[in-house]
């Protein structure tokens, strides 16, 4: 499943069946795990966001995300969130992917996670620009322990260019 497929889904709490908001982003750590989701906030210019820890997500599907209860929603300081996918100062979307040998593979357009494996990111979808995407399609790079997230780029092993595959929805769909 792609993270972008989760963005915009309605979030419900299962104790009372109430809608609690919409998912606007996903929170990640440096080990390529999804640690939580960020809900929409009505306040602008705030240094806090509403977050639900991954452990408090009961289920998720094509139409909605189910969390335990309203108490699962906590305010988090944006400075203490290591990485996000779409928003924030340490976002993965559009980050360059560089090999340790200096080759630019493109920019992150999405990330995949396998629902059977839980919250682990299994691959990056890489765009090499609109024209290349239209002609050749986007590429898919399986994640490995050697990959690291930097301030301006994701660094991948030198041989990663050979591991690039055509982006097809082989992970859960």
N, C-alpha and C positions, 0 to 999 in steps of 0.2 A: 504494500500500500504506500502511496505517496503522501508526504506531509501536507502538500497543497490540497489534497482531497479532504483533509480534516478542517482546514481553515474555513471559517464561515458557518460551520455546523452549529446547531443549537445544542446547548448543554442543559440537561435536566438532572435534578436530584431525585433519587429513587425512593427516599423515605416518604415524601409527600407528593411526588410526581410533578413538582413545580419546575417551570423553566427558570433558569438562573442566569442566562446570558448566551452569548455566542463566543465561540473560540476564535481568537484573533491571531494567536501565535503559539509556538511550542518552545519549551525551555529544554536546553540540552547541556550536557557536560562535556568535558574534554575527552572522555573515553567513548564518544559516539553513542551515548544513551539519551533517550528522551526522559527527562526527569519530571516534567509537568506540562501543563497547558496554561496559557494566559487567556483570561476572559476580557471582553470589552469593558472599558471604564468610561464613565461619563465625565471624569475630570481631565482637563487639559493641563499641561505643564506641571504634572505631578511627578514626583520621583518614586511613587509607589504604583504597583499594578496588582490586579487580582489574579492569584495563581492557585491552581489545584495540582497537588502532587500526583505523580503517575500512579502511586499505590492506591489513591482514592478514586481512581477511575474504575468503575464496575464493568462497563462495556462500551464499545464504540462500533459504529457501523457506517453505512453510506448516508444515513439520514440524521443521526443524532449521537451524542456522547452522553453517557450516563455516569453520574458521580454519586458517592454514598449519600451525602446530605449537605445542607448549607454550611455546616461547620467545616467542610472540606475546603472551602474557599478562604484563603488567607491573603493578607496584604504583604507584598514583598517589595523590598527596596530594589529599584532597578540596578543599582550599583553592585548588588550581591548576586545578580543573575549572570552566570558565566557566559552562556551563549543562547541566542534565540535563532529561530529560523528566518523569520520575515522582517521583524522590527527590532528596534533597539540598537545600541552602539556596537555590540558584538554579534551581528547577524551573519548567518552563513549564506543566505541567498545572495547571489551575484559576487561572492568572494572568488578570487582567482584560484585556480588549481595549478600548482607548479610542481614539477618533479625536482628532486634534490640535485639533478644534473642541469637544471636551469631551463627546462622546456615548459612552455605555457600550454596546458591542455584545454583551457577554456574557463568558463565561470560556472558556478553551481546554479542550476536552475530549479532543482528539487532534490529531495533525499527520499530514499526508500527504506521502509522497515517491514519486517516480516511479522505479521500478527502472531504466528505460531511461536516466534522467538521472543515475544514480549515487546520491550521498548528499545531494542538495539537497532541502530542504523546499519543496514547491510550494504547500501550502495549510494553513490552520488550520481545524479543525472547532470551531465555537463553540456553546456551550450557553447558552441564555438562561433556564435554570431548568427543573426537571422538568415542570411543567405546560405551559409553552410548548413544550418538546421533544416532549411527547406530542401536543399539538394541531397544532403547525406543523412539527415536526421540527427537527433541528439545522441550523445554517447552515455554509456552506463559504466561506472567504475566501481567494482566491488571494494568495500572497505577492508582495511587491514590494520593491524596494531601499529604498523610503522607510520601511518598517516597522523599528522598533527595539525591542529588549528592554530594559526598565527594571527597576528593583528590585521595583516593585509592579505594573507593568502593561506590556503590549505597546502601543506607540503606533503607530497606523496613520494614513495620510492622511485628511483630512477627508471626502473623497468615498467612503471605503471602504464606508459603509453601503449605497450603491447597487450596490456590487460583490458583496454577499453573495448567495450562491446556496443553494438547498436542498442539503443534504448527501446526495449520492448517490455511490456508489462508482464514480466515473468514472476514477479513477487506478488502472490495473492491476486492474480487477476490478469 
